[in-house]
Amino acid sequence: MAKRTISVREGRPLLDLVSYGRRGPGQTDRLSPVQIEHIARTVRRVPEVMVKVSGGGNSAKAVLAHFKYIDRRGDLEIETDDGEQLKEKGVEKGLIEEWDLVTDAADSESLYEGNPGRKPGKLVHNIVLSMPSGTAPARVLAASRALAREQFALKHRYAMVLHTDQPHPHVHLVVKAVSERGQRLNVRKATLREWRHEFARHLREQGIEANATERAVRGETKAHKPNRIYRAERGGRSTLMRDRVKAVAGELLKGHLRDEAGKTKMVQTRVQVERGWRAVRDRLVSEGQLALAAAVGRFADRMPRPRTDRERIADELLERVHRRRDLEQRLTR
């Protein structure tokens, strides 16, 4: 992991292991209470928040369809940026008109006339704020409300809907891409990193343990799937996953799983992460934080080996084969 300082607002990682773990020449400052709390939450594997942008319509019709999806065509309550609670069929059209999205769409299209290679800009950003199963939905909504107010109030129009129909409570937040002053909101990796950090903070203020640390720093290698793929897999309709499983099974039958291009980089990243955690442990020891230093050491030692998606599929297939053989052996005894 490169040497970078801790500054979410400048687009850098919230937990920079190098900065946390090493002192520069002559540097005598200690880890701050905020840094220590964050390290402790991470090694305790406090639930991680999830913030993602799941697309955004570039036409008023697409935005209308998304509103109808998230409010279940009027069955769920839409909470707006001015505190209104809307719950009836047809309210979605009112938001489209109030946000003046038809005019925004026309303005966006006019900018790209004569340039067929460019698509009109998004009218809204569709954001999902989520926590694991068991988290109180009302508190997830309260934290989402606080985040939206902090980030967008008096700048970008927004509306949100709480979903509790899945094990993990989550909020769909729709934010108008162009502000009231005509400034466009561009969502970059640094933006998402800041939103995760702030969402976790607001959840903690609601009494919910929540953390926001990058996946690689936690020792995780499994990437999040796009919404359409995730929904297809849940419904058993993912031809992409079926094709991957068949390909991996064929390679296992031949006795060799082919290497993947990203594996080397994944292993290199893990080596750097483990080195960083051990540097953090040593610094904690030097500052007398012995219990936390021991917890950091255990955390680094217990990180699962880095696996690509193909390796994960292969392990799952082999585990199924072993379970089936064990069952057959028990039945024949």
C-alpha positions in Angstrom: 0.0 0.0 0.0 1.5 3.3 -1.0 2.5 5.9 1.5 -0.4 8.2 1.9 -1.7 10.4 4.7 -5.1 10.0 6.3 -7.5 12.4 4.7 -10.9 11.2 3.4 -11.8 14.6 2.0 -8.7 14.6 -0.2 -9.7 11.2 -1.6 -7.3 9.1 0.5 -8.1 5.9 2.5 -9.6 6.3 5.9 -7.3 3.8 7.4 -3.7 4.2 6.0 -1.7 1.5 7.6 1.6 3.1 6.7 0.7 6.4 8.3 -0.8 4.6 11.3 2.1 2.2 11.8 5.2 4.3 11.1 6.8 7.4 12.4 9.0 9.6 10.2 12.5 10.7 11.4 12.2 12.6 14.6 8.4 12.2 14.7 7.1 11.8 18.3 3.3 12.3 18.0 1.1 9.5 19.2 -1.8 7.8 17.6 -4.9 9.9 18.2 -7.9 8.6 20.0 -9.9 8.6 16.8 -7.2 6.5 15.1 -7.0 4.1 17.9 -10.8 3.7 18.0 -10.8 3.1 14.3 -8.1 0.4 14.5 -10.0 -1.2 17.4 -13.3 -1.3 15.4 -11.5 -2.8 12.4 -9.8 -5.7 14.3 -13.0 -6.4 16.2 -14.7 -6.7 12.8 -17.4 -4.2 13.6 -20.1 -4.3 10.9 -19.0 -2.4 7.8 -21.4 0.1 6.2 -22.2 -0.3 2.5 -22.6 2.8 0.3 -22.9 2.4 -3.5 -24.2 4.2 -6.5 -26.5 1.9 -8.4 -26.8 3.9 -11.6 -29.0 6.9 -12.3 -31.4 7.8 -15.1 -30.5 10.2 -17.9 -34.2 10.7 -18.8 -37.2 11.8 -16.8 -38.9 8.5 -17.8 -36.0 6.4 -16.3 -36.1 8.5 -13.0 -39.9 8.0 -12.8 -39.4 4.3 -13.2 -36.8 4.2 -10.4 -39.1 6.2 -8.0 -41.9 3.7 -8.7 -39.5 0.9 -8.0 -38.2 2.2 -4.7 -41.6 3.3 -3.3 -43.3 0.1 -4.6 -45.7 2.2 -6.7 -47.0 4.2 -3.7 -46.9 1.4 -1.1 -43.8 2.8 0.7 -43.2 6.2 2.1 -40.9 8.7 0.2 -39.2 11.2 2.5 -38.1 14.4 0.7 -35.4 16.9 1.5 -38.0 19.4 2.8 -39.3 16.8 5.3 -42.5 15.8 3.5 -43.7 12.2 3.8 -45.3 11.0 0.5 -47.2 7.8 0.3 -49.7 7.4 -2.5 -49.8 6.4 -6.1 -48.8 9.2 -8.4 -46.5 11.1 -6.1 -43.5 10.1 -8.2 -44.7 12.3 -11.1 -45.0 15.2 -8.7 -41.3 14.9 -7.8 -40.3 14.8 -11.4 -42.1 18.0 -12.0 -41.0 19.7 -8.8 -37.3 18.9 -9.6 -37.8 20.2 -13.1 -36.1 17.0 -14.5 -37.7 17.3 -18.0 -36.0 20.7 -18.5 -32.7 19.3 -17.1 -33.0 16.4 -19.6 -33.5 18.7 -22.5 -30.6 20.9 -21.5 -28.3 17.9 -21.1 -29.3 16.5 -24.6 -28.7 19.9 -26.2 -25.1 19.8 -24.9 -24.4 16.6 -26.8 -26.2 17.3 -30.1 -23.9 16.5 -33.0 -21.7 14.3 -30.8 -23.2 10.8 -31.0 -20.4 9.2 -29.1 -21.4 11.0 -25.9 -24.4 10.2 -23.7 -26.4 12.9 -21.9 -25.4 13.3 -18.2 -27.4 11.6 -15.4 -30.4 13.5 -14.0 -30.1 11.8 -10.7 -27.7 9.6 -8.7 -29.3 6.4 -7.2 -27.5 5.7 -4.0 -28.0 2.7 -1.7 -27.0 3.0 2.0 -27.1 -0.4 3.8 -26.2 -2.3 7.0 -26.0 -6.0 7.8 -29.0 -8.0 9.0 -30.1 -7.3 12.5 -29.5 -3.6 12.4 -32.5 -1.5 13.5 -34.1 -0.1 10.3 -35.3 3.1 12.0 -31.7 3.9 13.0 -30.4 3.2 9.5 -33.0 5.6 8.2 -32.1 8.2 10.8 -28.4 8.0 9.9 -29.2 8.1 6.1 -31.3 11.2 6.8 -28.4 12.9 8.7 -26.0 12.0 5.9 -28.2 13.4 3.2 -28.9 16.6 5.1 -25.1 17.1 5.7 -24.1 16.4 2.2 -26.9 17.8 0.1 -29.2 20.2 2.0 -29.8 23.5 0.2 -27.7 22.3 -2.7 -29.1 19.2 -4.4 -32.7 18.0 -4.2 -33.1 14.5 -2.7 -35.6 11.9 -1.6 -35.3 8.6 0.2 -37.1 5.4 0.9 -36.4 2.7 3.5 -36.5 -0.9 2.4 -36.9 -3.7 5.0 -38.0 -6.5 2.6 -34.6 -8.1 2.7 -32.5 -9.2 5.7 -30.3 -6.2 5.5 -32.1 -2.9 6.0 -31.2 -0.3 3.4 -32.2 3.1 2.2 -32.5 4.2 -1.5 -31.4 7.8 -1.7 -32.1 9.6 -5.0 -30.1 12.8 -5.4 -30.6 15.3 -8.2 -27.4 15.5 -10.1 -27.5 19.3 -10.9 -27.7 21.6 -7.9 -30.0 24.5 -7.5 -27.1 26.7 -8.6 -26.5 24.6 -11.7 -23.4 22.7 -10.4 -23.2 19.0 -11.3 -22.5 16.4 -8.6 -19.8 14.0 -9.8 -19.4 10.8 -7.7 -15.8 9.6 -7.6 -14.1 6.9 -5.4 -13.1 9.6 -3.0 -16.7 10.7 -2.8 -17.9 7.3 -1.9 -15.1 6.9 0.6 -16.2 10.1 2.4 -19.9 9.0 2.3 -19.0 5.7 3.9 -17.0 7.4 6.6 -19.8 9.8 7.4 -22.6 7.2 7.2 -20.7 5.1 9.7 -20.2 8.1 12.0 -23.9 8.9 11.9 -24.8 5.3 12.7 -22.5 5.4 15.7 -24.3 8.5 16.8 -27.5 6.5 16.6 -25.9 3.8 19.0 -25.1 1.4 16.2 -21.6 -0.1 15.9 -20.5 0.7 12.4 -17.2 1.0 10.6 -15.8 2.1 7.2 -12.5 0.5 6.3 -11.4 -0.5 2.8 -11.9 -4.1 1.8 -8.3 -4.9 1.2 -7.3 -3.5 4.6 -9.8 -5.9 6.2 -8.2 -8.8 4.3 -11.2 -9.3 2.0 -10.9 -9.9 -1.7 -14.4 -10.6 -2.8 -15.7 -7.7 -4.9 -19.2 -6.4 -4.9 -21.2 -7.5 -7.9 -23.3 -5.1 -10.0 -27.0 -5.0 -9.0 -28.2 -6.8 -12.1 -25.8 -9.7 -11.6 -26.5 -9.9 -7.8 -30.3 -10.1 -8.4 -29.9 -12.6 -11.2 -27.7 -14.9 -8.9 -30.3 -14.6 -6.1 -33.0 -15.6 -8.5 -31.0 -18.4 -10.1 -31.0 -16.6 -13.5 -27.4 -15.7 -13.8 -26.0 -17.3 -17.0 -22.7 -15.6 -16.3 -22.2 -17.4 -13.0 -23.3 -20.7 -14.5 -20.8 -20.4 -17.3 -18.0 -19.6 -14.8 -18.9 -22.6 -12.7 -18.9 -24.9 -15.7 -15.5 -23.5 -16.9 -13.9 -23.9 -13.4 -15.3 -27.4 -13.1 -13.9 -28.4 -16.5 -10.4 -27.1 -15.4 -10.6 -29.0 -12.1 -11.4 -32.2 -14.0 -8.3 -31.7 -16.1 -6.3 -31.3 -12.9 -5.3 -27.6 -13.3 -6.9 -24.3 -12.6 -5.5 -21.7 -14.9 -3.8 -18.6 -13.4 -5.6 -15.3 -13.5 -4.0 -12.0 -14.5 -5.0 -10.2 -11.3 -3.7 -12.8 -8.9 -0.2 -11.4 -8.7 -1.4 -7.9 -7.8 -3.8 -9.4 -5.2 -1.0 -11.2 -3.5 1.3 -8.2 -3.6 -1.4 -6.1 -2.0 -2.0 -8.6 0.8 1.8 -8.7 1.6 1.7 -4.9 1.9 -1.4 -4.9 4.0 0.0 -7.5 6.4 3.3 -5.6 6.6 1.3 -2.4 7.4 -0.8 -4.1 10.2 2.4 -5.4 11.8 3.8 -1.9 11.7 0.6 -0.7 13.4 1.1 -3.5 16.0 4.7 -2.4 16.7 3.7 1.2 17.1 0.9 0.3 19.5 3.4 -1.7 21.6 5.7 1.3 21.7 2.8 3.5 23.0 1.8 1.0 25.7 -1.4 -0.2 24.0 -0.5 -3.8 24.6 -4.0 -5.4 24.5 -4.9 -3.7 21.2 -1.4 -4.5 19.8 -2.1 -8.2 20.5 -5.5 -8.0 18.9 -4.0 -6.4 15.8 -1.4 -9.2 15.6 -4.1 -11.8 15.8 -6.2 -10.0 13.2 -3.2 -10.0 10.7 -2.4 -13.6 11.4 -6.0 -14.8 10.8 -6.6 -13.0 7.5 -7.9 -15.6 5.0 -5.7 -16.2 2.0 -6.4 -13.9 -1.0 -8.6 -15.7 -3.5 -9.8 -14.7 -7.0 -13.4 -15.4 -7.9 -12.3 -18.5 -9.9 -10.4 -19.8 -6.9 -13.4 -19.2 -4.7 -15.7 -21.1 -7.1 -13.1 -24.0 -7.2 -12.9 -24.2 -3.4 -16.7 -24.3 -3.2 -16.9 -27.1 -5.8 -14.2 -29.2 -4.1 -16.0 -28.7 -0.8 -19.2 -30.0 -2.3 -17.4 -33.0 -3.7 -15.8 -33.8 -0.3 -19.1 -33.5 1.5 -20.8 -35.8 -1.0 -18.0 -38.4 -0.6 -18.2 -38.2 3.2 -22.0 -38.8 3.0 -21.6 -41.7 0.6 -19.0 -43.3 2.9 -21.3 -43.0 6.0 -24.2 -44.5 4.1 -22.1 -47.5 3.0 -20.8 -48.4 6.4 
